Amino acid sequence: MSRIVIIGGGPGGYEAALVAAQLDADVTLIEEAGPGGACVLTDCVPSKTFIASSDVMTGYRHNDHFGIRSAGLGGVTVDAVAVNERVKKLALAQSADIHAKLVKVGVDVVAGRARLGEDTLGHTHQVLITPEGGETYAVDADTVLIATGATPRVLPTARPDGVRILDWRQLYDLTELPSHLVVIGSGVTGAEFASAYLAMGIKVTLVSSRERVMPHEDADAAMAIERVFRDRGMTILSQARGRSVVNTGDGVLVTLADGREIEASHALIAVGAVPNTASLGLSEYGVQVGDGGHVTVDRVSRTNVPGIYAAGDCTGVLALASVAAMQGRIAIWHAMGEAVSPLRLRTVASNAFTDPELANVGVSQNDVDSGRVPARQVMLPLSGNARAKMSDVHDGFVKLFCRPATGQIVGGVVVAPKASELVLPITMAVENNLTVDQLAHTITIYPSLSGSIAEAARQLMQHELQ
């Protein structure tokens, strides 16, 4: 029986453990925070639960358009303690569900830490396990999977204190909502929280070091969302960098690189994450680690040391829970001799849970504009969609990319409420090499937002015929 040790219990680790148990391996999973790891307990699940509360607030906007008379946002209050208690409760419940699932299939779940031990002769790898409150012991494993995730990056001049200066894991300990929140960092994480707090009626200032928010996303999509942010009252400081943040006792003083100062009640630092790889003994064991601390892996999750694999945010491949989970599964399938397809990032859909949401899959606008990928495209505003009109949705669009000659769909972007759900048919088209003709001939619900996806395909098909 193969002995597999997995260090880290996030999506990359626990999904790998489930696959390994299914293949009758002897599996030990070590996780310090709890099953599900930071993704479930402090990052992805809590943030999206918090955003769900903000979505409820969004429903109170502009009700007069529907003939509903209400006091609007002014008549609604947010109980920060209740919101955050719900966030934590759901995170713990999800962690408990994962733990129960792992135990049911026979995985040995150890609460604690682990690192690679001494490099010994033979085909096994020594792992030193330190259980919480116990003594360190050694285990020899045929396969080791590193899935330790990442931690919020800390700015030396803006260190989170958990009171006024916060990282995204500390927001849920607030007993009152901020009166004015400055968000430093306009990537997906910063934009999501800025959007959520804005929806809750909080004054938000977003500090962006680039010309637009979410600079790595589709430019049309990012600019559409930035327009919505500004229209709803968010202050966005473009091409600005935070130099320092100081807790003044009853608020914060944010100083920008150009000398400007912002006084606010709280500051959220959202400037990326660093991999949790420093204390794993990787370099000593000979495992290749990049300059940023990410474990170097190939498309089947192998490191340079046979029998040592890595998955998830600690690899720096693509910081998505879905990618981490697939990297972990692929690692185990490969290690145990199963047929496996290498990771294909071109078919991975991602989503920013702003309001509206931004989802994309496949080739990007940059790929097309630069000539790296020849493609035809159509961008169809949702303003002409009947269901969008009924729901008073004015912002958003569907964009499709296809091969010039064959019409094969190679990518798409959706900006809309619940774009995370709407992007699925485009993802399936990219994954299964469908053409615009096939998508155009699919009968969709009328009226529906998804009908715009088929309509975009029909317009591309018409271009093909011209």
Phi, psi and omega per residue, in radians:
M1 nan 2.317 3.139
S2 -1.240 2.413 3.089
R3 -1.818 2.058 -3.103
I4 -2.082 2.246 3.079
V5 -2.005 2.248 -3.122
I6 -2.052 2.121 3.138
I7 -1.760 1.831 -3.103
G8 2.050 2.232 -3.047
G9 -1.950 0.389 3.040
G10 -1.292 -2.919 -3.114
P11 -0.940 -0.732 3.121
G12 -1.099 -0.667 -3.100
G13 -1.394 -0.876 -3.041
Y14 -1.284 -0.558 3.069
E15 -1.184 -0.659 3.071
A16 -1.109 -0.702 3.134
A17 -1.090 -0.710 3.125
L18 -1.116 -0.717 3.106
V19 -1.135 -0.772 -3.118
A20 -1.092 -0.715 3.112
A21 -1.144 -0.656 3.106
Q22 -1.073 -0.528 -3.141
L23 -1.638 0.296 3.038
D24 1.148 0.544 3.047
A25 -1.499 2.780 3.009
D26 -1.547 1.927 -2.940
V27 -2.018 2.253 2.989
T28 -2.080 2.220 3.125
L29 -2.079 2.213 -3.134
I30 -1.950 2.191 -3.134
E31 -2.518 2.257 -3.087
E32 -1.386 -0.783 -3.021
A33 -1.362 -0.620 -3.077
G34 2.474 2.729 3.130
P35 -0.918 2.356 -3.032
G36 1.744 -0.366 3.071
G37 1.093 -2.836 -3.124
A38 -1.077 -0.579 -3.137
C39 -0.949 -0.813 -3.078
V40 -1.467 -0.669 -2.987
L41 -1.551 -0.546 -3.046
T42 -2.364 -0.219 -3.006
D43 -2.009 -1.662 -2.951
C44 -1.085 -0.937 -3.090
V45 -1.115 -0.840 3.099
P46 -1.078 -0.731 -3.088
S47 -1.130 -0.714 -3.129
K48 -1.273 -0.498 3.034
T49 -1.183 -0.736 3.088
F50 -1.075 -0.754 3.131
I51 -1.109 -0.592 3.098
A52 -1.069 -0.642 3.083
S53 -1.155 -0.685 3.124
S54 -1.177 -0.540 3.106
D55 -1.106 -0.596 3.092
V56 -1.093 -0.717 3.106
M57 -1.098 -0.667 -3.132
T58 -1.033 -0.546 -3.138
G59 -1.118 -0.269 -3.136
Y60 -1.571 -0.034 -3.131
R61 -1.394 2.446 2.934
H62 0.899 0.691 3.126
N63 -1.145 -0.375 -3.123
D64 -1.040 -0.490 3.131
H65 -1.089 -0.421 -3.107
F66 -1.723 0.074 -3.086
G67 1.397 0.247 3.134
I68 -1.757 2.102 -3.133
R69 -1.656 2.122 3.114
S70 -2.551 3.067 3.128
A71 -1.420 -0.021 -3.129
G72 1.172 -2.766 -3.107
L73 -1.096 -0.488 -3.121
G74 -1.126 -0.370 -3.133
G75 -1.727 0.145 -3.097
V76 -2.085 2.366 3.075
T77 -2.066 2.677 3.138
V78 -1.965 2.173 3.075
D79 -1.569 1.741 -3.053
A80 -1.030 -0.707 -3.130
V81 -1.105 -0.782 -3.129
A82 -1.140 -0.728 3.110
V83 -1.050 -0.850 -3.080
N84 -1.233 -0.562 3.055
E85 -1.116 -0.705 3.101
R86 -1.124 -0.738 3.113
V87 -0.990 -0.880 -3.087
K88 -1.188 -0.669 -3.135
K89 -1.097 -0.791 -3.140
L90 -1.173 -0.640 3.111
A91 -1.106 -0.787 3.132
L92 -1.149 -0.647 3.120
A93 -1.135 -0.733 3.116
Q94 -1.130 -0.709 3.104
S95 -1.082 -0.730 3.129
A96 -1.122 -0.676 3.105
D97 -1.096 -0.733 3.128
I98 -1.141 -0.746 3.124
H99 -1.043 -0.786 -3.141
A100 -1.087 -0.693 3.140
K101 -1.138 -0.733 3.138
L102 -1.133 -0.788 -3.131
V103 -1.126 -0.675 -3.116
K104 -1.044 -0.634 -3.113
V105 -1.599 0.077 3.013
G106 1.673 0.238 3.109
V107 -1.344 2.339 3.061
D108 -1.471 1.836 -3.098
V109 -1.670 2.087 -3.105
V110 -1.957 2.168 3.048
A111 -1.441 1.973 -3.097
G112 2.842 -2.737 -3.112
R113 -2.190 2.856 3.113
A114 -2.647 2.780 3.077
R115 -2.675 2.830 3.077
L116 -1.238 2.492 -3.138
G117 -1.636 -2.482 -3.135
E118 -1.411 2.529 3.089
D119 -1.347 1.982 -3.097
T120 -1.962 2.837 3.100
L121 -1.215 2.670 3.108
G122 1.884 -2.944 -3.034
H123 -1.834 0.220 3.109
T124 -1.944 2.838 -3.138
H125 -2.171 2.316 3.141
Q126 -1.459 2.283 3.066
V127 -2.105 2.247 3.100
L128 -1.671 2.072 -3.077
I129 -1.916 2.230 3.084
T130 -2.031 1.709 -3.137
P131 -1.224 2.695 3.134
E132 -1.041 2.088 3.127
G133 1.349 0.185 -3.104
G134 -2.188 -3.118 -3.139
E135 -1.558 2.605 3.130
T136 -1.227 2.389 3.063
Y137 -2.367 2.804 -3.064
A138 -1.856 2.508 3.073
V139 -2.282 2.390 3.052
D140 -1.698 2.208 -3.071
A141 -2.139 2.531 3.021
D142 -1.276 -0.638 -3.118
T143 -2.364 2.400 3.060
V144 -2.147 2.296 3.068
L145 -1.992 2.147 3.065
I146 -1.618 2.071 -3.119
A147 -2.494 1.010 -2.960
T148 -1.626 -0.008 3.022
G149 1.226 -2.684 -3.076
A150 -2.548 2.899 -3.083
T151 -2.212 2.546 3.113
P152 -0.907 2.322 3.115
R153 -1.215 2.417 -3.104
V154 -1.885 2.291 3.021
L155 -1.556 2.244 -3.094
P156 -0.988 -0.517 -3.113
T157 -1.715 0.166 3.132
A158 -2.621 1.018 -3.079
R159 -1.307 2.218 3.118
P160 -1.054 2.393 3.092
D161 -2.006 -0.013 3.121
G162 1.329 0.019 -3.101
V163 -2.010 -1.076 3.123
R164 -1.997 -0.617 3.127
I165 -1.812 2.068 -2.914
L166 -2.230 2.563 2.828
D167 -1.705 3.070 -2.993
W168 -1.248 -0.199 3.093
R169 -1.514 -0.212 -3.080
Q170 -1.753 -0.122 -3.090
L171 -1.074 -0.545 -3.005
Y172 -1.402 0.013 3.071
D173 -1.703 -0.045 3.130
L174 -1.209 2.388 3.100
T175 -1.655 -0.229 3.050
E176 -2.402 2.596 3.075
L177 -1.222 2.587 3.049
P178 -1.070 2.644 2.989
S179 -1.530 -0.500 3.073
H180 -2.604 2.035 -3.109
L181 -1.896 2.179 3.008
V182 -1.734 2.133 3.118
V183 -1.825 2.061 3.114
I184 -1.742 1.958 -3.068
G185 2.032 2.053 -3.060
S186 -1.967 0.456 2.980
G187 -1.240 -2.916 -3.069
V188 -1.047 -0.807 -3.110
T189 -1.078 -0.846 3.131
G190 -1.077 -0.743 -3.137
A191 -1.140 -0.681 3.140
E192 -1.091 -0.834 -3.120
F193 -1.232 -0.649 3.078
A194 -1.039 -0.748 3.132
S195 -1.123 -0.764 -3.091
A196 -1.152 -0.801 -3.132
Y197 -1.192 -0.617 3.070
L198 -1.059 -0.754 3.135
A199 -1.094 -0.496 3.128
M200 -1.429 0.081 3.091
G201 1.545 0.245 -3.108
I202 -1.561 2.475 3.009
K203 -1.231 2.201 -3.058
V204 -2.217 2.298 2.981
T205 -2.040 2.147 -3.106
L206 -1.879 2.110 -3.133
V207 -1.693 2.011 -3.073
S208 -2.045 2.215 -3.135
S209 -1.381 -0.160 -3.125
R210 -1.930 -3.112 -3.125
E211 -1.256 -0.406 -3.122
R212 -2.506 2.868 3.075
V213 -1.236 2.764 -3.138
M214 0.758 1.085 -3.016
P215 -1.108 -0.330 -3.116
H216 -1.603 -0.022 3.117
E217 -1.635 3.010 3.097
D218 -0.910 2.255 -3.040
A219 -1.082 -0.762 3.129
D220 -1.063 -0.728 -3.114
A221 -1.189 -0.820 -3.116
A222 -1.081 -0.716 -3.136
M223 -1.200 -0.607 3.093
A224 -1.106 -0.747 3.137
I225 -1.226 -0.651 3.097
E226 -1.096 -0.660 3.088
R227 -1.075 -0.729 3.108
V228 -1.094 -0.791 3.116
F229 -0.966 -0.863 -3.099
R230 -1.139 -0.718 -3.138
D231 -1.078 -0.529 -3.116
R232 -1.558 0.034 3.013
G233 1.851 0.071 3.113
M234 -1.291 2.432 3.016
T235 -1.613 2.119 -3.132
I236 -2.028 2.091 3.113
L237 -1.747 1.747 -3.086
S238 -1.432 2.670 3.135
Q239 0.874 0.779 3.125
A240 -2.226 2.535 3.131
R241 -2.186 2.410 3.064
G242 -1.353 2.199 3.123
R243 -1.616 -0.696 3.139
S244 -2.749 2.733 3.036
V245 -2.343 2.244 -3.106
V246 -2.148 2.327 3.024
N247 -1.375 2.032 -3.091
T248 -1.641 0.081 -3.129
G249 1.795 -0.967 3.099
D250 -1.946 0.249 3.127
G251 3.093 -2.786 3.108
V252 -2.311 2.650 3.001
L253 -2.044 1.998 -3.138
V254 -1.763 2.165 3.104
T255 -1.925 2.219 3.141
L256 -1.557 2.880 -3.102
A257 -1.086 -0.475 -3.136
D258 -1.553 0.128 3.082
G259 1.675 -0.232 3.104
R260 -1.117 2.593 3.141
E261 -2.155 2.497 3.120
I262 -2.226 2.206 3.040
E263 -1.737 2.306 -3.113
A264 -2.619 3.072 3.120
S265 -1.475 -0.615 -3.094
H266 -2.549 2.765 3.046
A267 -2.289 2.369 3.059
L268 -1.892 2.177 3.119
I269 -1.692 1.985 -3.105
A270 -2.314 1.224 -3.050
V271 -2.021 0.664 3.062
G272 1.676 -3.019 -3.069
A273 -2.424 2.748 3.100
V274 -2.054 2.490 -3.081
P275 -1.208 2.528 3.105
N276 -1.531 1.295 -3.075
T277 -2.210 -0.046 -2.987
A278 -1.182 -0.543 -3.020
S279 -1.909 0.456 -3.075
L280 -1.738 -0.072 -3.115
G281 1.238 0.453 -3.049
L282 -1.205 -0.886 -3.107
S283 -1.076 -0.723 3.128
E284 -1.090 -0.546 -3.125
Y285 -1.458 -0.204 3.136
G286 1.673 0.152 3.108
V287 -1.363 2.247 -3.082
Q288 -1.253 2.258 3.126
V289 -2.224 2.345 -3.130
G290 -1.287 3.062 -3.095
D291 -1.040 -0.598 -3.137
G292 -1.462 0.026 -3.133
G293 1.624 -0.012 3.123
H294 -1.342 2.461 3.085
V295 -1.297 2.281 -3.124
T296 -1.421 2.167 -3.140
V297 -2.346 2.810 3.031
D298 -1.707 -2.931 -3.006
R299 -1.362 -0.070 2.992
V300 -1.988 0.372 3.004
S301 1.286 0.251 3.117
R302 -1.388 2.456 2.902
T303 -1.535 -3.030 3.107
N304 -1.336 -0.174 3.122
V305 -1.755 2.091 -3.140
P306 -0.980 2.313 3.122
G307 1.583 -0.154 3.084
I308 -1.901 2.117 -3.137
Y309 -2.083 2.889 3.071
A310 -2.560 2.619 -3.107
A311 -2.592 2.655 3.015
G312 1.591 -2.813 -3.027
D313 -1.076 -0.416 3.128
C314 -1.200 -0.219 3.116
T315 -1.651 -0.323 -3.131
G316 1.246 0.249 -3.105
V317 -1.222 -1.013 3.076
L318 -2.868 2.007 -2.972
A319 -1.346 1.252 3.078
L320 -2.296 2.456 3.119
A321 -1.036 -0.660 -3.131
S322 -1.128 -0.659 3.121
V323 -1.241 -0.734 3.105
A324 -1.005 -0.802 -3.131
A325 -1.069 -0.753 -3.139
M326 -1.216 -0.674 3.069
Q327 -1.024 -0.738 3.139
G328 -1.134 -0.765 3.115
R329 -1.092 -0.804 -3.133
I330 -1.033 -0.712 -3.141
A331 -1.016 -0.809 -3.102
I332 -1.230 -0.760 3.098
W333 -0.987 -0.796 -3.123
H334 -1.149 -0.779 -3.094
A335 -1.099 -0.561 -3.075
M336 -1.728 0.242 3.002
G337 1.370 0.288 3.104
E338 -1.422 2.711 3.040
A339 -1.159 2.327 -3.057
V340 -2.563 2.476 3.048
S341 -1.693 2.363 3.110
P342 -1.042 2.703 3.130
L343 -1.038 2.303 3.139
R344 -2.061 1.734 -3.100
L345 -1.204 -0.394 -3.129
R346 -1.133 -0.311 -3.117
T347 -1.853 0.151 -3.106
V348 -1.557 2.171 3.060
A349 -1.570 2.494 3.066
S350 -2.275 2.835 -3.055
N351 -2.577 2.410 2.965
A352 -1.777 2.136 -3.048
F353 -1.533 0.879 3.007
T354 -1.465 -3.069 3.046
D355 -2.206 1.864 0.020
P356 -1.279 2.920 3.117
E357 -1.389 2.808 3.108
L358 -2.245 2.044 3.129
A359 -2.153 2.546 3.077
N360 -2.614 2.788 3.110
V361 -2.705 2.588 3.054
G362 1.353 -2.634 -3.071
V363 -1.154 2.706 -3.103
S364 -1.869 2.965 3.072
Q365 -1.066 -0.644 3.102
N366 -1.090 -0.693 3.105
D367 -1.033 -0.723 -3.091
V368 -1.301 -0.817 -3.091
D369 -1.124 -0.568 -3.121
S370 -1.409 -0.192 -3.109
G371 1.527 0.000 3.127
R372 -1.119 -0.586 3.134
V373 -2.269 1.968 3.069
P374 -1.229 2.240 -3.108
A375 -2.794 2.666 2.948
R376 -1.744 2.730 -3.094
Q377 -2.547 2.753 3.021
V378 -2.418 2.390 3.025
M379 -2.101 2.096 -3.026
L380 -2.009 1.937 3.131
P381 -1.116 2.518 3.111
L382 -1.325 -0.183 -3.103
S383 -1.076 -0.356 3.110
G384 -1.667 0.007 -3.114
N385 -1.462 2.294 -3.068
A386 -1.089 -0.725 -3.133
R387 -1.164 -0.642 3.105
A388 -1.097 -0.719 3.112
K389 -1.097 -0.728 3.132
M390 -1.076 -0.622 -3.106
S391 -1.613 0.080 3.132
D392 1.074 0.683 3.093
V393 -1.669 1.990 -3.115
H394 -1.825 -0.453 -3.030
D395 -1.787 2.468 3.066
G396 2.204 2.896 -3.123
F397 -2.852 2.941 2.978
V398 -2.080 2.295 3.114
K399 -2.197 2.306 3.111
L400 -2.150 2.512 3.029
F401 -2.080 2.422 3.082
C402 -2.478 2.794 3.093
R403 -1.110 2.429 -3.074
P404 -1.045 -0.705 -3.028
A405 -1.596 -0.806 -3.015
T406 -1.576 -0.337 -3.075
G407 1.341 0.173 3.120
Q408 -1.142 2.271 -3.123
I409 -1.318 2.182 -3.072
V410 -2.078 -0.036 3.119
G411 3.087 2.959 3.110
G412 -2.976 2.811 3.116
V413 -2.362 2.427 3.071
V414 -2.286 2.236 2.964
V415 -2.057 1.986 -3.048
A416 -3.042 2.869 2.922
P417 -1.051 2.334 -3.136
K418 1.006 0.697 3.064
A419 -1.043 -0.466 3.103
S420 -1.052 -0.491 3.078
E421 -1.538 -0.666 -3.070
L422 -1.213 -0.421 -3.067
V423 -1.308 -0.252 -3.058
L424 -0.975 -0.848 -3.139
P425 -1.063 -0.574 3.090
I426 -1.219 -0.706 3.099
T427 -1.056 -0.760 3.125
M428 -1.127 -0.640 3.110
A429 -1.137 -0.766 3.121
V430 -1.142 -0.772 -3.104
E431 -1.104 -0.643 -3.024
N432 -1.852 0.259 3.056
N433 0.984 0.693 3.114
L434 -1.324 2.744 3.129
T435 -1.813 2.892 3.096
V436 -1.099 -0.553 3.094
D437 -1.060 -0.796 -3.119
Q438 -1.134 -0.717 3.132
L439 -1.217 -0.674 -3.126
A440 -1.136 -0.537 -3.121
H441 -1.511 0.047 3.084
T442 -1.444 2.208 -3.136
I443 -1.373 2.177 -3.128
T444 -1.889 2.830 3.082
I445 -1.138 2.454 3.008
Y446 -2.156 2.251 -0.084
P447 -1.515 2.578 3.090
S448 -2.756 2.649 3.046
L449 -1.154 -0.592 -3.132
S450 -1.141 -0.344 3.084
G451 -1.059 -0.463 3.122
S452 -1.194 -0.444 3.099
I453 -1.187 -0.811 3.098
A454 -1.140 -0.636 3.115
E455 -1.127 -0.713 3.091
A456 -1.072 -0.690 3.105
A457 -1.138 -0.684 3.125
R458 -1.124 -0.662 3.120
Q459 -1.179 -0.648 3.072
L460 -1.171 -0.624 3.110
M461 -1.148 -0.670 3.107
Q462 -1.126 -0.713 3.082
H463 -1.057 -0.616 -3.110
E464 -1.141 -0.598 -3.075
L465 -1.398 -0.338 -3.071
Q466 -1.349 nan nan
